[in-house]
Amino acid sequence: MVSITNLYKRFNKNTVLSGVNLEIHQGGIFTILGPNGSGKTTLIKSILGMVIPDKGTLMVFGKNIKSNSSYRHQINYLPQIANFPSNLKVKELIKMIKNLRGDPGTDLELMERFELAPFLDKKLGTLSGGTKQKVNIVLTFMFDSPLIILDEPTTGLDPISLLFLKERIQIEKAKGKTLLITSHIMSFVEEVSDEIVFLLEGNIYFKGSVSALKAKTQEQDFEHAIASILSNNHA
């Protein structure tokens, strides 16, 4: 599904990715973790073709993505911050995205689940952060793609919407899809992840299940296992 070999990226003098090697196979939920500045967003944006690596090979769906943008049509992406045009109405944005993708999508059930019907005629600039995130989620899941990338998907969600998000993630997994997630919410990560990928200083420190990480760090609690990695690497 995604194969990354010896990936490097620098921004000025700051090395953000330092020889990353990663294989993500089809089907399942993979969560990328790491402290701020560890390279999580740069890695995701490299997969999306939004950041061009300085060195290395990135294969998606078995094809090198260099000079190839067609693969992006098979990815659904939820950005961390939804920068929508403030003067557009919600229904206008949904229609515009459908037209851009050339796909009618399936948004009615999602809009019902996230209770967006009362907001369809509202301008995006008037919406709260949580409601914008619900729009963001509907736009992400209304298309049928084999790879779904969610960057901090829980931001601003109320408990009921969070429940629906977790439900939707499991529905997509059951269809055999691959979900790649970043999140700072450890309880969410522990609940949904099949595997975690822990980035530290631009490289992969750990890849495996939550239980394997607990065993590696000799911690019974997931949050303490993560804290153990960070404290040991700052000692």
Helices and strands as residue ranges (DSSP letters): E 2-11, E 14-24, E 28-33, H 40-47, E 55-60, E 63-64, G 70-74, E 75-78, H 90-101, H 108-113, G 117-119, G 124-126, H 129-141, E 147-151, H 159-174, E 178-182, H 186-192, E 195-200, E 203-208, H 210-217, H 222-234
